[in-house]
């Protein structure tokens, strides 16, 4: 039964205060305006019988004489295969001019999977991007961010991953997106043919902060439902900095005491409760999570990337339009390299990174006016080929071809013994002739 209260005590920004009893945290409420329209809100804070609600839209038009009804449940999302190919707002309303979806309602923000049901990550998620597949493998059920700065092509990278992944379902959660970024995601899914396996939850920059906060929970609740139906789900979230800034904005409105650089002390747990949804379920499907975290001012010590680094299992560092091999790390790659992938994977990847690092030093010596030695010339040639063939984000090849291309690049620049790879593998994989 709905609990109805006919007196609003205070309205401040997007926050509404009312006196009520037997109300739960995050419970959904709607406000009946005098013109007959409804505005939705959720319980943000409970202080004895004083209830603080966070409105999902602008509070203009709401008066203290309006009625508040508590619905007895939290914000929920509709589950089912009819979500595929659809686009929704941060509160789960269709934004693609399609019909309302019907099906089972699932409350968002539930606890993550029981550890007993989790299995150790051990399967490769293919992206056909060499800088990921070869050098920092993405592993099923991994949680990993893309650290970047505004202006880098991180959304374009997510689109490529969405197009090329072998996951059964792709769920995109957009937070604080410009309209052109939103349209780019839609047009990419339509032109690439991946729309039929994609679900989008989109919050645009002009929309209320509370909707931004709901996007990850909407996306992950949907992902959990698909995963329990034996689907392998890839969740792509952009941008978690917008998510954290929304939490900060609402915290300031509530006059809470800030912590590091104005962010709440709960920032770590706010991020961790979302990232920990990544899971490989014993006897069922999985959730793999890639997020974007833009670093304000490129500062990796900023609270958002700093906290994220403690929670996640590595990071992809996007710099200069490329995934930087020296700033990137996948802590789970050893679970699949040489076990799921080819025996030469680890050796050929390590050799290329080592020689590329030496090529950067050779380039630095050349820029300082030193005459390059013959070895430096080999390194410089290799560096150019490596950047073009491996680091270029337009390269789209399976991991087996990428490994063969790595051997070919080494052979074009060095003698077999100069590559520093053990003889048994060189004899087997070094290009002939």
Secondary structure as UniProt FT lines:
FT   STRAND          3..5
FT   STRAND          8..12
FT   TURN            13..14
FT   STRAND          15..19
FT   TURN            25..26
FT   STRAND          27..32
FT   TURN            34..35
FT   STRAND          38..47
FT   TURN            48..49
FT   STRAND          50..55
FT   TURN            60..61
FT   TURN            64..65
FT   STRAND          67..74
FT   STRAND          76..78
FT   HELIX           81..83
FT   TURN            84..85
FT   STRAND          87..89
FT   TURN            90..91
FT   STRAND          105..107
FT   HELIX           115..117
FT   HELIX           130..133
FT   TURN            134..135
FT   TURN            140..141
FT   STRAND          143..148
FT   TURN            150..151
FT   HELIX           154..164
FT   STRAND          169..177
FT   HELIX           179..192
FT   HELIX           195..197
FT   STRAND          198..204
FT   TURN            205..206
FT   HELIX           209..227
FT   TURN            228..230
FT   STRAND          232..238
FT   HELIX           240..253
FT   TURN            254..255
FT   HELIX           260..262
FT   TURN            265..266
FT   HELIX           267..275
FT   TURN            276..277
FT   STRAND          279..281
FT   TURN            282..283
FT   STRAND          286..294
FT   HELIX           296..298
FT   TURN            300..301
FT   HELIX           303..311
FT   STRAND          314..319
FT   TURN            320..321
FT   STRAND          322..323
FT   TURN            325..327
FT   STRAND          329..330
FT   TURN            331..332
FT   HELIX           333..335
FT   TURN            336..340
FT   TURN            343..344
FT   HELIX           345..367
FT   TURN            368..369
FT   HELIX           374..386
FT   HELIX           387..391
FT   TURN            393..394
FT   HELIX           399..413
FT   HELIX           416..419
FT   HELIX           423..429
//
